[in-house]
């Protein structure tokens, strides 16, 4: 079997894409640690703290989907079906592969983000969303959790995922808690 120039180009671009995702993940983890340790951060506006976490306007398109990443990692690994479910949500929003927003989620699904990143992103999200949007986030979390479980993949949510979704709902408040109770309570 011979290697064609396009095979070499494909391999190059795949490697380059992996490097970009690795760099992005490192930047997000570093920013979360710095934000957590910055005593002045509480004086900043919400948008300034979200930007300090590494969310540019392009990446902001997926900020409210970070709990889905949390849930996907709840049992220690991300299944292929969980990954597909999350990436389908992105595509449903018109976020395409190759964009910064898509790459951000891909990178967070490849390797578990640091606990500091998970904690900081959820704390900021709590301030950013409420009402129907918070309930929708919980609904999406349940969909991701059920993506790879149960008979014919119909709705089994692990204990770890259930506990994490409940924690997310409690942090997001009212409508999110009601949605959790409706689906898993």
KAJO-V782897 format. One record per residue. N is the residue number from 0. PHI is phi in degrees with one decimal (999 if undefined). NEAR is the number of other ideal C-beta (glycine too) atoms within 10 Angstrom. Layout:
# KAJO-V782897
[[N:PHI:NEAR] [N:PHI:NEAR]]
This chain:
# KAJO-V782897
[[0:999:4] [1:-98.6:4] [2:-95.2:8] [3:-91.2:9] [4:-56.7:7] [5:-68.8:8] [6:-62.8:11] [7:-64.2:10] [8:-65.2:10] [9:-59.2:11] [10:-61.9:11] [11:-60.6:10] [12:-68.1:10] [13:-65.4:10] [14:-63.4:10] [15:-62.3:10] [16:-63.5:15] [17:-60.9:13] [18:-62.7:10] [19:-62.4:14] [20:-66.5:19] [21:-61.6:13] [22:-61.8:11] [23:-61.4:18] [24:-61.2:22] [25:-61.9:13] [26:-63.3:13] [27:-64.9:23] [28:-63.5:20] [29:-64.0:14] [30:-62.7:18] [31:-64.1:23] [32:-63.1:15] [33:-66.7:15] [34:-65.4:22] [35:-62.7:16] [36:-89.1:9] [37:-89.1:13] [38:-63.8:6] [39:-79.2:6] [40:-58.9:15] [41:-63.3:7] [42:-83.6:9] [43:-81.5:14] [44:-71.2:8] [45:-58.4:10] [46:-64.2:12] [47:-66.9:11] [48:-69.8:20] [49:-65.1:22] [50:-64.0:16] [51:-64.8:17] [52:-73.6:23] [53:110.0:21] [54:-97.8:23] [55:-72.4:12] [56:-53.2:9] [57:-65.7:14] [58:-71.1:21] [59:-60.9:16] [60:-60.5:20] [61:-115.7:24] [62:-58.1:17] [63:-73.5:17] [64:-94.5:22] [65:-60.0:24] [66:-59.3:27] [67:-64.7:25] [68:-65.8:25] [69:-55.7:24] [70:-65.7:29] [71:-59.1:27] [72:-89.2:20] [73:-55.3:22] [74:-98.2:17] [75:99.5:7] [76:-152.3:9] [77:-105.7:21] [78:-76.9:14] [79:-59.0:9] [80:-70.3:15] [81:-64.5:26] [82:-58.9:19] [83:-60.7:13] [84:-60.0:20] [85:-68.7:24] [86:-66.1:16] [87:-65.9:13] [88:-61.8:17] [89:-60.2:21] [90:-61.1:11] [91:-61.9:8] [92:-89.6:13] [93:82.3:9] [94:-91.0:19] [95:-101.0:10] [96:-55.0:11] [97:94.7:7] [98:-83.6:15] [99:-58.6:17] [100:-63.5:22] [101:-63.3:20] [102:-61.2:19] [103:-60.8:28] [104:-66.6:24] [105:-55.9:20] [106:-66.1:22] [107:-73.8:28] [108:-87.7:19] [109:-76.3:13] [110:-135.4:14] [111:-61.3:17] [112:-65.3:21] [113:-64.0:17] [114:-62.1:12] [115:-60.4:18] [116:-64.7:25] [117:-59.8:20] [118:-64.5:15] [119:-64.8:27] [120:-64.7:25] [121:-69.3:16] [122:-62.6:15] [123:-71.0:21] [124:-62.6:22] [125:-55.9:16] [126:-76.9:10] [127:-89.3:17] [128:-125.9:20] [129:-167.8:14] [130:56.8:12] [131:-61.2:11] [132:-64.7:14] [133:-65.6:26] [134:-64.2:22] [135:-63.0:15] [136:-61.8:24] [137:-64.2:26] [138:-58.8:16] [139:-64.1:18] [140:-60.7:30] [141:-64.7:22] [142:-61.6:19] [143:-64.9:30] [144:-62.1:27] [145:-83.2:21] [146:-61.4:22] [147:-120.6:20] [148:-127.6:17] [149:82.5:11] [150:-67.7:7] [151:55.2:5] [152:57.9:11] [153:-105.3:8] [154:76.8:15] [155:-85.0:12] [156:-111.6:23] [157:-66.6:15] [158:-59.8:9] [159:-63.5:14] [160:-65.7:25] [161:-60.2:18] [162:-63.0:12] [163:-68.5:22] [164:-63.4:27] [165:-62.9:18] [166:-62.3:15] [167:-61.6:24] [168:-60.5:27] [169:-62.0:12] [170:-69.1:15] [171:-80.6:25] [172:87.4:14] [173:-8.3:12] [174:-62.7:19] [175:-67.8:29] [176:-64.3:19] [177:-61.1:15] [178:-65.1:23] [179:-59.9:23] [180:-63.0:12] [181:-64.6:12] [182:-92.8:20] [183:-125.9:18] [184:-73.6:11]]
